[in-house]
Amino acid sequence: MRISGKQLFWMIATMQVSMTILLTIHPALMTAKQDSWLSMLSATLIGMFIAFICTRINRKYPGQTFVNYLPPLVGKWLAGFLFVIYGAFWFSVLAMVLRQYADFILATILPRTPIFVPVIAMLLVAIYVTKTGIEGIGRCSEVMGPFLLFIIILSLLLSVQDIQLKQILPFYVDSGWKVILKGSLPTSTFLGDCVMLVFLLAFLRHPDQGTKPAILGVATTGLLTSAASFVLVTLFGSQMAAGQTYPYFNLVRYISVYNFFQNLDAILIPIWIIGVFMKVSLYLFVCTYGTAQIFKIAKWTRMLWIVAPIILLIAMVPRSYFDSSVFFPQKIAVPYIFPIHMLGIPLLLWGISSFKHKKNRDAHSKV
């Protein structure tokens, strides 16, 4: 299974952009108000840094996944512990993504549908494409990604005609860097799921060419999210925008060109579902392939029929939208997953791998 750098870019961008724009603008508005777009820019830099760290680690272990290189890097027992906590991270995030998707579908277009219906439907479609391997997911992202980004960019351009730049004032003064940085945390957590690059980069056709597409994929998502936040603030004002659960979705509903080009949300929802599908498929691949590697199962696709039911059960645990889209991000993802799984451990692994490689080079130079 091999993917190109171009496919890697589209996988990262398509996976991240939909849910990041839909779910992280609201908490940023609540915290940083009219400076929320600056919070998004800060989050973009953080996400790009995480992507950079992951590519640096994998360049030292080309063609190897996280499961392959971790035991020789940190030892068998510590590697086993890291497998457990990263497994819990990937499994729980995948389940919450499915639940957040289902909550949104029920809140917008299918209010009387049982919650398990959209969850199972999305999971079955993801299983179908995941069985084809990372190449199949890469091809899907290459085809669907341009349509997704085009619709998002078009929706922002069509909104520009009504913006009022005075809405972003006062600039920075009311917030300060601490508030702006605090407002960036939810978006940083969503962009930080590019940490799965420690797995995906092993499948690159040219391992030394992963840095640019990975960082560009994160940057594309971050800049579009910042642009969406800027348009929302200048269009509705920070107070009104912060009072909406899905501000970007309401922005798209607001668009009207000569009272003819309207109801773009009918186009946005299917396009947004594509982004969720890509995210679920990638997470499902990482969970399945990683579990198969840990338990040394040669035919990794067999694990799909074990992993998928577990994910389905976890997705049914949240009692409401609040549990999946408010409690989980605020009480689990931001304080624990982001600093530990996405930033702290990758930084530590980068440091250890750099030290070991330097030590090996010095030893070889003395021989």
N, C-alpha and C positions, 0 to 999 in steps of 0.2 A: 504493500500500500504506500503510494507516494503522492504528494501534493506539490504544487508549484508555489512560489512566493506570491503570485497574483491571487491564487486561491486562498492562501493564508490571510491576505489582506481582506478579501471579501468575507471570509468566515468571521473574522474578528469584528469588522464593521457591522455586518448584518446581524450577528449575534447580539451586539451591545446596543445598537442605536434605538431600537423600538422601545424597549422597556426603560432604558435610561431617560429618554425624553418624556415618556408617559408618567413615570413614577418618582423621579427625583427632583423635578422642578418645584413641585409643591412644598416639600420640606425645606428646600433652599430659600424659597420666597418667605416662608414662615420665619426663618432665621435671619437672613441677610437683606430681606425686603428688596428695595430697588437696586441693590448691589448683588443680587443673586447671580446675575450673569458673570460677575467677577469670581464668584464662588465656583461657577462651572469651569472657568478658565483655570483656576487653581487646581481643581479636580483633574482637569485634562493633563496638566503637568505631572501630577502624582501618578495617574494611570500610565502615562508614557514612561515614567521612571520604572514602574513595576514591570512593564513590558521589556524595557531595556535590561533589567536585572535578569529576567528569565532567559533572554536570548544569550546573555553572557555566560550563564551557567551551562546552557545546552551546547554552546560552542566548544566547551571543554569536553563534552561527552556526545559527540555527533552520532546520530542514529540510535541513541538510547533514550528510553522514556524515564520518567521520574522513578518508576519502580526498579528499573535496571541499575541506575547509577547511585541510588541512595545508599544501599548497604555498603558498598566499598568506600563511599564518601564519609559516612558517619558511624558505621558499624551496624551489625545485624539487629541488636536490641533497640537502639535509638531509631533505626529505620522502621522497625516494626511499629514503634509508638507513633511515628510520623505518618505511617500508612493509615493507622486507625483514625487520627485526628483529621487528616485530609480526606479520608473516605467519608467520615461523618459530615465534613464540610460540603463535599460535592453532592452527596446523597440528599442532604437537607436542603441545599440551595435549589437543586433540581426539583424537589417536591414543592418548594415554595414558589418557584417560577410557574409551575403548572397550576398551583392554587391561585396565584395572583392573576394569571391569564383567565382562569375560570370565573373568578370574582368579577373581572372587568366585563367579560362576555355576558354574565347574568345581569350586571348593572346597566348595560347599554342596549343589548339587542335581544337577549333571551331571558327575560326576568322570571319566567315560570318554569324554567328548565332545572331539573335536579343537578346539583353541583358536580356529581360524578360523571355526567354525560360529556361535557367539554373536556374534562380531565382525561377520561379514557380515550376519547376520539383523538386528541392531540398525541397521547402516548402511543397509540397504535400506529399513527402516521410516522412518528419519530422512530419507532421500532423498525418499520418497513425500510426507511432510508438508512438507518444505522446498520442494518444487516449487510448493506453493500460496502461498509467500511468508510474510512475517512475520505477516500476518493469520491464516493458518492455524495457525501456531505459537501465536499469542496466544489463539486460540479453544480450542485443545487445553489450554493451561495453565489457562484460566479454568474448564474443565470438570473437569480431572483434579486441579488444585491443591488444592481443598478436601478431596477424599478423602485425598490424601497427608498433609496437615497433620492431619486428623482422626485417622488411624491412628497417627501419631507421638504426638500428644497423648494419645490413649487408652492407648497402650502405657506412657507415663510415669505416667499416673494410676493404672493398674492395678498399678504397681510400688510405689506410695507406701506401701501397707499394711505392707511389710516393711522399710522403711528404718530405719537406726539413725544418728541425727544425730551421735553421738559419733565416728563414723568420719571426719568432716571436721576433727576436732581433731588437732593444734594448728592454729589458723587463722592463716595468713600467716607466723607466726614462723619456721617451718622453711624457708620458701621465700624470702621477700623479693621485692621488686618485680622484680629482675633475672631471677630464675628464672621468675617468673610471666609476664614479658614474653617470655622465651625460649620458654616453653611455648605462647605464643599464636601463634607464627610459622606453624606448619603450618595452623592454622585461618584465620589472616589471609590466607594464600596462596589458600585455597579461596574465602574470601569476596571476595578481591580480584579474582576473575574478573568481578566486576560492572564492571570496566573496559571491558567490551564495550559499556557504555552509550554510549561515544563514537560507537558505530555505531547502536545501537538507538534512541536518542533522536531521531534524524532522522526516524523514522517515526511519532512521536507526533502525534495529531490536534491536540492543543493543546500546542505545544512548551514553553510557560511553566509547564506543570503536571506536569513530570517529576520534580521534586526529591522531593516527598513520597512517591510510590509507590516510587521507586527506593531511597530510604533505608529505608522501612518493609520492603521486600522483604529487604534485607540484615539488618535488625534482627530480623526474624522468624526467619530461619535461625540467626543468632547466639544468640538467646535460647533457642531450642529445643535447640541444641547444648549450651549451658551447662547447661540443665535436665537434659539426658540425662547429661551428665558428673557433675552433682551426684547424681542418682539412682544412678548406677553406683558412685560412691564410697561413698555411704551404705548401699548394699545389699551390695556385695561387699567393700568396703575397697579402698583405692588399690592395694595390692600385688597382690591377686588380679585386679583389673580390668586392671591394666597387663600382666599375663601373658597376656592374651587378644588374639588378632589382630584380631577383630571384636567388641569388648566390647558394643556396642549390640545386635548380632544375638543374642549370648548372653543379654542381658537379656530380650529378647522371648521367647526359648526358655524362660526361667526362669518366666515368668508362668503362674500357675495360680490360677483362681478357683473354689473349692469342688471342685477336681479335675474340673471339667466344662469350663470355659472355658480350653483349653490349645492348645498348638501354633500360637501366633499367627504364628510365622515363616512358615507357609504363606500367610498373608495379607500379611505384610510384604514378602516377596520380590517379588511382582507389583507392589505399590505402589512399592517401591524402584526397580523397573525403569522405572516411569513417570517418576520423577525423572531417571534416567539418560537416558531417551529425550528428555526436554525439553532436557537439557544438550547432548546430541549434536546435536539439531536446531538449537539456537541457534548453537552453534559452527560447524556446517556451513553455516548461512545466512550468518554473518559471513565465513567463509573464501571461500565461493562468490561472494557479492555483492561483497565487497571486491576479490577477484581480477578479477572482471568489470569493476569500475569502474577499476581500475588499468590494465588492458589495453584499456579503452574498448570493451567488448563489449556491445552493446545488449541482446541477449537473454541475461540473466545465468544463466538456468537451464541453458544449454548447458555452463556451466563445472562443473556438478555431476558430469558424466561424466569430467571430468579431475581434479577435486579429490578425489572419493570414492576412486578407485584409489590415489592418492598417500597418502591417510589410511590406507587398508587396509595398504599396504606398511609404513608407519611403525609401525603398531600391531603388526605381526608381528616387529619388531626386538627388543623385550625378550625375554630368554631365560626369564624366570620372574617370579613374583609379586614377588620382591625387586627386580628391575630397574624394574618399573613403579610399584610402590607404596611402595618404600623408597628406592632409589637416586635415581630421578627427583625425588620431592618434596624429599629432603634435600640432594642435591648440585646440583640444577639449579633447581628451583622456588623454594625458600626463599632461597638465596644470590644468585640472579641475577634470575629472573622477578619475584619480589615487589618487591624494592627498585628495580629498573630499570623494568620494563614497567608495573607496577601502581601504583607510588607516585611514583618519581622523575620520569619523563617526563610523566605527567599534571600533576604540580605545576608543572613547568617550562613546559608549554604553557599552563596557567592563568595563570601569571605573565606570559608573553609576550602572551597575548591581552588580559589586563587592561591591560597597559602600552600596547599599540597602540590599544585602544579609548579609553583616557584621553587619549592623544596626539591622536587624531582629534577627540575632543570639544573639546579645548582649541583645536585648529586651527579648528574650525567656529565656536567662540564668538568668535574674534578677527576673523572675516570680517564 
